[in-house]
Amino acid sequence: MKSSSGVIVLLVIGILCLSTYFFNKPSETSELENRTLMTFDMVVNNPPEEGSIVYKATASERLEEALKDQFIGRNWITVHFSDYTALLGNAYNKIWRAGSSVFHANANEKLNVDGHLETNYERWPVYGLPRLEIFPYQDYSITQIGTLYRFNGTDYIFDGPRFEGPDSIQVQAHSDQIEHIHELYPEINFYSYFVSSLSSTKWFDGQLGYDTPDYFELIAQSMPEYMKVKRLIYSDDLGYENLFYKTDHHWNYHGFTQGYEDIYSMIAEDYVNTSPVKQPMKIWNFSELYGVEYRGSRANNLQDLYNAYDEFIVPEYDLGNRQCYSINLETGEETPVTLCLWDTYKAGEMSKARYYDHYIHFYCSAFDNDGNDLSNEYYLIRNEGSNTGHNLLLVTDSTGRAIRDVLGTHFDSEVYLDYRNMSSVRVDEIIEKYGIDTIVMNGLGAVWTKKEYSFHFTDGFGDEEE
């Protein structure tokens, strides 16, 4: 019975492959992904020459690529892949979390008679219950490489586990600043999104023999109850590897797409006139197009100790009609600029230097009409014809650069404030000048925990603590 079932499965797969070859018109290029595709004609009759973007040495490799590139409905699957992986991932997380609550003592969670988590003020000191979704329990290993750590024997490198929780005094100071904004402008909605690096997972406690803190949950416990909080969740090693670069501390395009959709979901619950979540028009793989080998900040740190690299891939969204400005930190003057290096990268005019930081240069760049670099200011994006009645202030570290443009499309205007510029401006002046009614704080941690990255006010609130 088992063998006959296996034969049937193989026949079905064979029929699908044959139907792909006979009934699906082959495509030589993908407009969605903007790259050359492998066709069945290239397998034997016309194999690409060495050096070509789609070059494969053997016929079997070319056949494998052709089957992947010429599959029926490929564009539809490409566009909706992230939707369904997110849906399945969230369902998996909920099931795993429920199981962990019962079966994993290390998770330190107990259910009461009603099936809810018991109040535990020792673990969740303010609310007694978690405000964030809890990471599924995993037991992975790390090995040191230079000043960094290799994750579970892979090429994924990170800074190592966080042994200490956030500075509670500074977290409370940041919470007090948010409370002050709320007192001045009670109509503003607040959201925090935590970009969960490996350091925040507690996945290495077994090897370390140490109960590391839930860093982001401790921050969330100190945030006001009216602030919505959420964090990036991945269930296991494959989930992490799908969302982050191996050589860099930033999230890759799968990761920031998930982050954008998570933030959108929080906001859309409050604003009934929010435009629909956006899907990419194209996926630009600049590595396949132009041979870019991206070695990020961590690879740069390790140099010759480490040989891996990433593909640099960027989704392109329909951002609609908009005007972008750089705002001078001292004068508040608005200068029209072009954000991101889209035209440069599409033309293949990027640096091929071994440790060129493509993520930073691509997303951080802002040039005026005369070619002057205004990348160190903060930005304003005005969307034409939006008419939502809502205006966003996005306060973030460099992870927010990748979600800035697409998230901003859901508002009449967006002010983008890098956390390194927070001390140079007065947040109440920004709120009043641009009619801000939505504040999103996003990042890896510092925007909620570091004294140098704090809100400042015209009335001097908190300045005596400097």
Secondary structure, 3 states (H helix, E strand, C coil): CHHHHHHHHHHHHHHHHHHHHHHCCCCCEECCCCEECCCCHHHHCCCCCCCCCCCCCCHHHHHHHHHHHCCCCHHHHHHHHHHHHHHHHHHHHHHHHHHHHHHCHHHCCCECCCCCECCCCCCCCCCCCCCCCCCCCCCCCEEEECCEEEECCCCCEECCCCCCCCCHHHHHHHHHHHHHHHHHCCCCEEEEEECCCHHHCCCCHHHHCCCCCCHHHHHHHHCCCCEEEEECCCCCHHHHHHHECCCCCCECHHHHHHHHHHHHHHHHCCCCCCCCCCCCCEEEEHHHHHCCCECCHHHHHHHHHCCCCECCEEEECCCCCEEEEEECCCCCCEEECEECCHHHHHCCCCCCCCCCCHHHHHHHCEECCCCCECCCCEEEEEECCCCCCCEEEEEECHHHHHCHHHHHCCCCEEEEEEHHHHHHCCHHHHHHHHCCCEEEEEECCHHHHCCCCCCCCCCCCCHHHC
